[in-house]
Amino acid sequence: MAEAAAAALVKVIFDKLADEAFKKYARSQNIHSELKELGITLSQIQALLNDASNKEITDESVRLWLNRLQHLAYDIDDMLDDVATEAMHRELTLESEASTSMVRKFIPTCCTKFSLSHRLSPKLDSITTQLQHLEKQNPGLIVKGEKPKINTNRRNETSLPERDVVGREVETKKLLNQLLVGESSKENFSILPIVGLGGVGKTTLARILYNDTRVKDHFELMAWVCVSDEFDVFKISETIFECVATENKQFKDVNQLQIALREQFKDKRFLLVLDDVWNQNYDDWEILVRPFHSGAAGSRVIMTTRQQDLLKKIGFNHVDNLESLSHEDALSLLALHALDVDNFDSHETLKPQAKGIVKKCGGLPLALKAIGRLLRTKTEGEEWDDVLKSKIWDLENADAIVPALRLSYHDLPADLKRLFAYCSLFPKDFMFDKEELILLWIAEGYLNESTANKSPERLGHEYFEKLLSRSFFQPAPSGEPFFVMHDLMNDLATFVAGEYFLRFDSQTETAEEALGKYRHMSFMREHHVGFQKFEAFQRARSLRTLLAVYVGVEQSWNKFYISNKILVDLLPQLTLLRVLSLSRFDISEVPDSICSLDHVRYLNLSRTNISKLPENVGNLYNLQTLIVFGCKRLSTLPKSFLKLKKLRHFDIRDTPLLEKLPLGIGELRNLQTLTKIIIGGDGEFAITELKGLKNLHGEISIEGLNKVQSSMHAREANLLLKGINKLELKWDDGSIREILEKEVLNELKPNSDKLEMLVVECYKGIEFPSWVGDSSFHRLVQVSLCGCKKCTSLPPLGQLPSLKELLIQGMDDVKVISLELSGSTDVTFPSLEILRFEDMSSWEVWSANSEEMFPCLRELQIEIVPI
């Protein structure tokens, strides 16, 4: 498994060595010949890696050799990053000295040249010697040709079958009947257990029941909680409250929380899914269920678990296990995921291999899906034979890794293997945000600019979809826009990640001598993270990743504290960090010393209490992602911010005190995410600066549009050519330039093929330009028009084919709503589900002109405040 990581890292090294700008700088520093010699030795080792891919499965000496290679490759990559960072520093220094005398310009060049060559030459010599020694220790590997590329011509690997479940009709019917009818019970709620092996389909069956329309109609309240190993009553109760309540509350203790939860459940029929329960402590269970007794009769709790101990303590004398699939059902599920058919009748030549593979999978749906999606790329019987006869099926399984999952991983390309292994940093039941995960992959250097001229972000999306299609990820069961990893997949990720990744929690025991090996570390965000816990990590000088993670609902009122000694004493010693996340910690100031971490690509300070960034933040030359989302006290950006030439993503949502951006941000041409744009006056950010930010996409809020002096300036922003999917356009409330504002809004038309959400606030035009409500915006699902007090009519929003949610608020001059809102279509608002009118002080008449209106409406709210 180490071959993939080593191969991917070696490829990154060669890409850096081949870069012309890098070679030019290396020559100027007199280290090019040493780097060339290193590259020759590394290329000889690289030629052996194809042979190592198969031999490492059974040969321990090959695996150990690959581990040593990977550690060396990490060291080489860190050293090359030093050179590239020094080159960037030199470039910025020359730019800043452009107006000074030639004499002053020559001094730093000479000093830098001497310093870098003097500093790196011994390290280069040492690493080259180690590489040569490693080559001589070759454990019997030979040079082999490249592995054939995976053939994806027959079936698109990412087009998944819509039907995902086979052979569970009887169980589904039985449990559905128990949910909707059930037996009488002396308690207001009863428990429906789903018990079985890992990977047998417990969560999938629970999801089928949870998403059934009859179930949704039957229960007033519904909640889904992933419980997993740690049975934390407070955390579980908090998650349930978040699902069923319409308000946010802060709770001091379990008792206060459960009193509130009891009120939510009172006299209401609820359905609660407790997924993946491991707890065996009956006392904890008794505390958890106290609020459930206030619910109405017929309430249900579905519990999925691998163990029956707790159920027996509750009173279940006998529980039917969810069995593995029958041979015929298993064969059908494999056919579905491998061939998009129900059986092998039309693929008789593959049937013998299929039967053998099904037997080896033991009827586990997760294993069958993973192998089936592996086989989607195999077109010949011989390839199916290779899967059936793989040595992986026969490996000793001391780590309890399902062989089918290991085989599926082994079949992945090296790049995808590394991305999957990285996910070992996240605990079981973690909710993955795809966009955030891709930014982390980019920061780690896993998604470099490709030869296909794709951006790292686009490449990351494609890779994630491939992992999703192969069942390494799954959509979150609760239906949220997140993804989860099955427990067994998480075990696999931890296994293949090896000695380079550490998930540090309260149960982790780490030998101090092993700390120097770790390159990536995550730790659980706890209410207080003290220095003593991390003191030993001062010896973990090779760490590239320090990531705070959390499982469960992260409420805005949750407070997390971290020792200042970690920030001031530990972090500056971790000089190779590329990823640093301190999100949600109660930090009021970022130490200046963090600005010395010039390898950092990803810095997450979201939801902290900082009021400013360090003055020298511009020294983070490699920074690609900076997240200060939810930093409500942040009020200013330092001047050095404009030195962040590599910055691609800057998230400043929900920063109410940040009222201006520095002039010159438009020169940061790599920016793709700039979530908040504040139009200022003279010497501040101007809307014309958006012209140079051609790659902007995603969510953007533009404030201060009343300061735009000309519609031509708005046109230069060129929103039409940017991939904006969520757009907020805001004027100040005191603006009164009616004609200019309409012209400005007209020029801010976004791309109709991208936009999904539109908010317009305090617009003072009398009417909206024609693009607002145009049916060409076929992906637009949410519109809010707020505080547009001078508008006398509404745009034809009824023509929008996908609009699901509409808010009209504070339109003081609107008296009649009729044809202009409906448009000229036969069906008005064909997809609208939620419609709200608020603060419509002059509204008198609403006349309908369409034959059919609101066929999907489920919520209508009208709050009219008279003058």
N, C-alpha and C positions, 0 to 999 in steps of 0.2 A: 504493500500500500504506500510505502515511502517513495517508490519510483516516480509516481505521478507528481508529488510535491517537488521532488528534486528536479524532474524534467521541466516543470513549469517555471521554476525559479532559475534554472540554467538558461532557459529561453529568454527570460527577462534580462539576464546579465548580458547575453549576446546582443540583444536589442540596444542596450545602453552603450556597449562597446562599439557598435556599428554607427551610432549617431555622429553625424559629421561635426556638429558644434562641439560635442563632447570630445571627439578626437582632436579637434583644433586646440581646445583648451588644454588637453593633456600634453600635447606637443609643447605648448608654451610653458608648461610647468616641468618639462623634462621627465615625464613619467610615462610617455607613450610607449617606449620600447618595453618597459617592465609589464605594462598592461597587455601588450601584444603577446609576450611570452606566456603570461597567465592564460590568455585566450586560447593559445595553441594547446596547452595542457588540458584545459577544460573541454575543448572540442574532442580530444581523444577519449576523454571519459564519457562525454555525451554520446558517443557512438556505441557505448556499451549498454545504454539504458533500455533499449528495446528488448534486449535479452533479459535484463534484470526484471522487467515487468512480470514475466511469468515465473521466473525462478524464485523471486522473493516470497511467493505464496508458501513454498515448502522448505526453502533453504534459509536457515537462520543466519548463516554467515553473509549471505547476500543482503538480507534486511539490515544487519548491523553496518555493513559497508555503505549502504544507501543512507543510513542515518548520519554517518560521518560526513558523507558528501553533502547532505542537505545542510548540516550545520556550517560547513565550509562555504556553501553557496550563500547562506544568509550573511556570513561575514563579508564575502566579496561584494554582495549587493549593498550592504551598509557602507562599505568603503567607497564604492562607486557613487553612492548617493552623497557622500562627503564631497567628492570631487565636483559633482554637478551643482551642489549647493554653493560651494566656494565660487564656482564660475558665475552663478547667478548673483551672488554677493558682489563679485568684481564688476559685473555689468551695471548693477545699480549704483555702485560707488562711482564709476566713471560718469554715469548720467548726472549724478548729483554734483560732480566736480567740473561739469562742462564749462562753467563760467569762471573757473579758477585758472591760475597760471599753469603753464606746461611743467614747470619745475615740481609743483605740488602733485601733479598727476603721475609723475614717474616714480615718486618715492613709494606709494602703496603698492604699485605693480611689482617692484623689485622685492619689497618685503614679503608680499603675498607669495611670490614665486618661490622665494627661499623657504618660507614657512611651510607651504604645502609639500614641496618636494622633500624637505627635511623630515616632515612629519609622516608622510605616507610611504616613503621608500622602504624603511624597515618592515612596515606592516605588509607591503606588497611582497617583499622577499620571503617573509615568513609564510604567507598564504600560498605563494607559488610552490614553496618547498613542501608544504603539507599536501598540496594537490598532487605533486609528483610522487610523493610517498604513497598517497592513496591509490594512484594509478598502478603502482608496483604491487599493491596488496590486492589486486584484482582477484575476486573469489571465483575464478573459472568462467567469467563472462566473455562472450565473443561478440564481434561486430555483426549485427543483423540489419537487414533493410527495414525501412519504416513500416509500421503496421498499416494495413490497408485502411483507407478512410471508410467511415460508416456510410453505407448506402441508404439514403432516405428517399429514393425515387418512388418506391412503391406506396408508402403511406406517410403522410405528414405526421411527424413524431408529436407535434403539439396539438393535433386535432383529436381530442379525446372522445370516447363514446359517451353519448348522453346518458345511456342506461349504465349505471355503475354497480348495481346490486343484482346478484343471481342467487336463487335458492333460499330465500328468506321469507317466502310468501306465508308459510304457516306461522312462523314466529311473529311476523308483523301483524297478521290478522288477530292472533291471540292477544298480543300486548295492546293492540289498538282497542280491542273489545274491553280489556281490563281498564284502559284509560277512560273510555267514554261511558262505560256501564259499571263494570267492576262489581265487587261484592260489598255488602254492607259492613261497616266497621264502627267500632265504638269510638274511634278517633275521627276527627274531621279530615284527616289526611291518611293516605296509605302509601306504602312503598312498593315500587315495582322494580325488583332487581334484575339486572342483565349481567350474568356471570360467565366468564370464559377466559381462555388463554389470551395472551397478548397477540394482537394481529388477527383475531378471529372475527372481528367486525362488530364489537359491542357499541362503539361510538357511532359507527355508520348506522346501525339499527336504531339507536336513540335519535340520531339526526333525522331519519325517515319519519319517525313518530312525531318529533318536535315540529317538523315543517309541514305536516299534513294539515290541509285546510280545515278538515273537520275538528282536529285538535285545537287549532287556533281559534275557531269559532266557539269551542266548548269552554275554554278557560279564559278567565278575565285577566289574569296576570301570568306571565311566563318568564322564566329566567334559566340561564345555562351557566354553570360554573365548572371550570376545570380545577379539580382538587389536587390530584397527584400525590407525591410522597408526603409532603408536609400538610398535616391537617390543622390549619390555623383557623380557629373558630372566628376570630375577629375578621380576618381577611376574607373568608368565605361569606360571612354575613354582610360585609361591606360590599362585596361584588353583587350579592343578591339585591341589596338595597339599591345599588346603582341601576340595576336592570328594571326594577319595578316602580321606583319612585320618580316623580316628576320634578323634584327639587334636589339641590345639593345641600348637604348638611355635614357638619363636622362633629365627630363623636369622640368623647374622652375615653370611653371604655366599652367593653362588650355589652354591659348591662344597658347603658344608654342607647347603644346602637340597636339592641334587640327590642327595646321598648318601641322605638320608631318603626322597626320592621314589623312588629306585632300589629301596629296601627295600619300599616300598608296592607297586610294580609286580612285584616278583620272583615269577616263575613264575605270574603271574596274567594271564588274557586281558583286555585292557582296550580300551575304545573312547574315543577322545579327539576332540572336535570343536574345531578351531581356526577360528573364524569371522572372516571379513573380514581376511585376511592381506594386508598391503601390502609387507612387507619383501622386499628383493631381496638381502640380504647373506647369503651362504652360510655364513660363519663363525658368525654369530649362530644360524643354524638348526642347525648342527652341535653347538653348545653346548646348545641347548634339548633336542635329542633324545637326549642321552647316557643319561639314565635309562630311556628307552623300551626299550633293548636288553635290559633284564633281564626284560621281560614274557614271557609264554608265547607260543608260536607261535599265529598267528591273530589277534594284536592288530591294531587298525586305528586310523589317524588320518585323519579326514575334514577336508580343508582347503578352505574356501571363499575364493575370491579373484577379483579382476578381472584379475590379471596372471599371465602364464605364466613370467616371467623366472626366479623362484626354482625353479619346477618343472623348468625345463630344466637348471638347475645341479644339481638333485638327481638328474636322470637321465631325466626324462620327455621323450622326443623328440617325442611327439605327444599332445596332450590334446584331447578333444572338448569344445567349448564348449557350455554350456547355452543353447540357442537361445531366442529369443523365441517366444511362442505362435503357432501357426498362426491364420489368420484365423477359422476356425470355432471353435477353442478360445477365442480371445480374445472372440468374440461370445458364447459360452456363459458365460464368466466375467463379462462385463459384465451379461448378463441375470440371472445369479445374484445379483449385488450390487445391481443396480438394481431388479429386479422379483421376486426370490425364485423364479425359474423357470429351467429349463435352457436355454431358447432363446426366440426371439421369434415362434414360430409362432402364439401366441395374442395377440400384440401387433404385428400386421402394420403398423399405421400408424406405429409407432416404428422399424421395421426400417431404413428408409433412413438416418435420422439415426444409428442405432446403428452401422451399417456405416461411416459417415463418421467417427464418433468413434473406433471401433476402429482405423481406419487411422491417425489422428492419434496414437494412443497407442503405435504401433509394436510392439504385441504384448507390452509390459512389464506383467506382472501387477500390480505396485505401482501403476502409473498407471491401469490398468483398474479396480482396486478403489477407488481414490480417486475417480475419476469416477463409477463405479457408485454409490457411496454418496452422492455429490452428487446424482445423478439420482433417488435414492429419494424426494426431496422435490419432484420435478417430475412433475406429473400430465398435462400437455398436450404435444402434439407441438410447439407453438410454443416451449415452454420448452426442449425438447430441441434445437430449431433454434437457440435463443439460445446454448446451450452449444457446439454444432457450429460456429457462425459467430463465436464470440468472438474478439476481436482478440488475445487472449493467445496463441493458438496461433501467431501470425505474428510475435511479438516477437523482436527479436534476442536471442540467448541467450549473451551473453558470459560470464554467470555460471554457465553449465551447469546451470541450474535446469530440471527436466523441466516442460514447459508444462502437462501435465495436473495436476501437483501445484500449480502456481501458480494454475491455474484453480479447483481445488478450494478453495484458500485464499481466493481472491477471493470465492467464493460464501458464505463464513462470515459470520455476524453480527459486528458490530464488537467486541462483548465477547469472543467466542471468538478473533477475530484477535489481540487483545491478549494473551490468555492463551497462545496458541501462540507468539507472538513472544518472550514472556518466557523460553520454554524454550531460546532461543538461548544463554542463560547457561551451559548445561550441555554438556559435551563429548560427542563421539560415543561411543556404547557406554555412556553413563551409565545406571545403573539407577534409574529414577524410583520413589520411594515416593509413592503417590497422596496419602496423608494429609499427608505433609510438604509436598508441592507445593501442596496446597490452602491450608495455613497460610501459605505464602509469598505466594500470590495474595491472600489476605485482608489480609496486612500491607501489601501494595503498594496497597491500596485498590481492587482489581479486583472485589471481591465484596461490594458494600455491601448493606445490608438491602434486600430487594426488595419491590415493591408486592404481590407474591403472598404476603407474610408468611412467606417462607422465610428460614431462617438463612443467613448467608454460607457456613457449612460445607456445608449441604445443597445450596445453589446450586452450590458448587464441585464436589460429587460429580456433579451433573447435567451440568455443563459438561464435566467430564473424560470422562464416559461418551459425550458427544456427539463430542468429539475422538477418542476411541477408536473409536467407530463409523464415523468418517470416515477411519480409517487414519492419523491423525496420530500416534497411539501404537499400539504392538503389545504383547501380552503377552510377557514375557521368554522367549526360546527354551528356556532350561533348565528352564522350568516353575516357577520361583520366584515368590513373590507380588509381583513387581515388573513394571515396564513399561519398554519401550525405545522409542527413536525411530529409525526407519530413517535411515541416513546421508544419503540424499537429502532426507528430511524435515528433518534437522538443517541441511543446506545451505540449504533453503528458509527455515527459521526465522531463520538468520543473515542471509540476504538481506533478509527483510522487516523485521527488527528495526532495520536502518538504523544511524544515527549515535548512537543513544541507549543502545545496549547494547554492552558490551565483555567478551569472554571473553579474559582476560589469561593468557598462558602464555609459555613460554620462546621461542616463535617469534613472539610478537606484537611488532610495531613500531608505536609510537604517537607521532605528532607532538605535541609539548608544547602547541601552540596548540589541538589538538583536545580536550585533556583537559577543558576547561570545558564541552564539549557532552555528555559522558557522564552518564547518569542512573543506570545500572545496571551493575555490574561484578562478575564472578566471577573467581577466580584458582585455579590448581591448588594443592592442598595438597601441598607438597614437604617433604622431610626438614628443610630449613632455609629459611625465608623471611626474607631480610635486608631491612634498611631501604633500602639503595641501590636495590633493584629498585622500591620504591614511593615514593621520595623525590619524584619529579615529581608524584605524585598529590596533593600538598598544594595544587595548583592546581585539583584536581577538586572544587571546592566545591559542585557541584550534585548530587553522587552521592547516590542514595537507597538503593542496594544495595551491600553488600560481602559477598560470599558465597564461602566456602572450599569447593571441591568436589574430588572425587577419583574416579578411575575404577579399578575393580578391587576386590579383596578387602581390606577394612580390618580387619586383624587387631588384636586388643586390645593386642598387644605393639608394634605400630608406633608409633614416636615421631616427632612433628612439632614443630619448633621455629620460633618466630616472634620476630623482634627486638622487644625491649621498647620501642624507639623508635617502632615502628609503633603500639603500644598507647598510649604516653604522648604522643608528639608529633604523629602523623598523625591518629588517630581523633578527637580533640577538635576538629579543624579541619573535619571532615566533618559539619557541624551539621545537615544535612538527611537524614541516614541514617534509613531506616525499617526496613531489614533488615540485621542484623549477625550473621554466623556465624563463630565462632572455634572450632568444634568440633574436638576431638582434638588441639589444640595443647598443648604442655607449658607451660601457664600456671598459676602457683601463686597469682596474685593478680590480681583485676580492678581496674584503676586507677579511683579515685574520679571521674576526669574523664569517664568513660563515662556517668556519671549526668547529665551536662549535655546529652546527646543526646536531648532531650525529644520528638523526632519518632519515635523508635524504637518499632516495633510488634512486632518479632520479634528475639529475642536468644537465640542458641544457644551455650551454653557446655558442651555435653555432652562427656563423657570428657576434661575438663581436670582439673588437679590443684588446683583452688581449694578452700579450706577454708571460705570464707564469701563472701557477696555484699557489695558495698559498702553501707555504712550508709545511704547516700542513694539506694538503688535505687528507693525510693518516688517519687523525682522523675521517673521515667520514666512520666509520666502516661498516655501513649498505649499503653503496653506491653500487647499482646494475647497474645503467646506467649513463655513463658520455659522454656527446655529446659536442665536440668542433669542429665539422664540420664547415669548412669555416672560421676558426680563422687564417687569413693569416699572423698574426704577432706572433703567438705562436711559440716559438723557443726551449723550454725546458720543461721537466717534472721533478718535484721534486723527491728527493730520497724517500720521504715517500709514493710515489705512490704505491710502492710494498707492502704496508700494506693493500691495498684495496682487502682483501681476498674474499669478496663477489661480486666483480665486474664481471658482465656478459656481458655487452655491452659497448665497448669503440670505439666511432666513431671519427676518426681523419682524415677523408677525407679532401682534399683541404687545407692542412696546409703546404705550400711550405717551410717555414723556419724551420720546425721541421725535423731535419736531423739525429737524433739518438734516439733510445729507450734504456731505462736502462736495463742492464743485470739482468735477474731474472723475467721478465714478464711471462716467461714460467711456473713459479710457481703459477700464478694466475689461478688455474685449473678450475674455474667456467666460464672463458671467453668463450663466444660464438661468439662475434663480436669483431674483431680487424681489422679495415678496411685498415690500413696502417702498413706494416711491413718493417722496415729499417734494413737491414743486416749491421752490423758494424764490426769494427776490434776488437783487443784484448780488453777485458773488456766491450764490448758492446754487443748488442743483436746478437745472433747467430742463424742460421736457424735451428739448432738442437733443439732449445727451443720449436719449433712448435710441437715436438713429444708429449709433455705433454698436449698440448691444443687440446684434442681429440674432443671437441664439437664445434670447429670453423666452421662457416658456413656463407653463404651470400656473401657479396662483400669483396674481399681482393686484395690489391695491394702490391706486394713484390718488394722492391727497393734494389739496391746495390748487385745484384746477382753475380757480378764480384768478390765480396769478399768471395764467397763460395770457400773453399779450396779443396773440394773433392766431387765427385758425391755421395759418401756414406753419407755425411752430408745432401745432398739434399734428399736422400732417407728417412732419419730419419724424415723429415718433414711430410711424410706420407699424402700428399694431396689427395691421392686416396681414403682415408677413411673419408674425411671431406666433408661436404655438401656445397661446394663452387659453387655458381651459376654465379658469376662475378669474373674473375681472370685477374689481370694485372701482367705481369712478366717483370721486367725492369733491364737492365744492364747499367752501365755508358758508355758514348760514347767512352771513351778511351780504353776500354777493348779489348784485342787481343788474348785471349786464345781459339782458335777455337775448338779444340778437347774437352777440358774440358767443354766448354760451351754447346756443344751438349749433353755431358753426363749428365750435370746438368739439362738441359731442359728435357731430357728424363725421369729423375727421378721425375720431378715435374708434372707428368701427373695427372690431376684432375679426379674426378668421372664423367664418361661419361653420367650417368643418371641425373646429376644435372646441369652441366655447360650450361649457356645460353649466356655468353659473354666472349670472350678471346681477350686480348691485349698483344702483344709481342713487346717490344721496345729495340732497340740497341743490339739485339742478334748478336753475331759475328761468329756463326758457318757457315760453308759452305752450309750445308743443314739442314733441320728440321728433328727431330725424327719422327718415323712413326705414333705416336699418333696424331700429328697435322694434321687434315683433315680426320681422320679416321671416317668412316660412323657410328660408334657406338655412336658418340656424337650427338644423335638424337634430343636433345633440343637446340643445339647451334644455335643462331639466328644472332649473330653479331661477326665479327672477324676483328681485325686491326693488321696488321704486319707493323711496322714502324721503319725505321732506321736500318734495318738488312742489312748492306752494304756489307757484305762478302758473303751473300747467292747468289749462282749462279742459283738456281731454286726455284720454289714455291711448297708448299705442295699440295696434291690433294684435295683442298677445294671444288671442284665441286661435291664431293661425299656426302657432308653434306646435309641431307634431309630437314632440316628446316632453313638453312642459308638464312637470308633476307638482310643483309647489310655487305658489304666487302670493306675494305680499304687496299690498298697496297701502301706503301709510302716509298721513300728513299731507294729502293733496287738497289744500284748502279751497282752491278755485274750481274744483270739479263739482258740477251740479247734476249732470246727466251722464249716465253710462249706458251706451247703446251700441250701435253698429261699429263705432270706431274700436271698441274693445274686441268685439266678436270677429271682425274681418268679414270676408265674403265667402268663407268656406261653408259647406253644408253641415259639417260637424265642427262645433266650436269647442276648443279645449279637449281634444280627443283623449289626452292622457292625464289631465289634471286630477290630482288626488286631494290636495290641500289648498284652500283659497281663504285668504284672510284680508279683511279690510279694517284698518284702524285709523282713528283720528280724522275721519272724513267729515269735517264740520259743515260743509255746504251741500253735501250730497242729498239730492231729492228724488231722483228718478233712476230706475234700472229697468231698461226694456230689452227683451230678448228678440233677436232677429233671425236666429238660425233654426233650422228644423230640429236639430238635436244639439243639446248643450250638456257638458259635463257628464259624459257617460261613465266616468270612473271616479267621480267625486265622492270622497268619504268623510271629509271634514270641511265645514264652512263656518267661519268666524267673522262676525261683523260687530265692530265697536265704534259707534258714531258718537263723537263728542260735539254737541251743538255749540254754536258761538255764544 
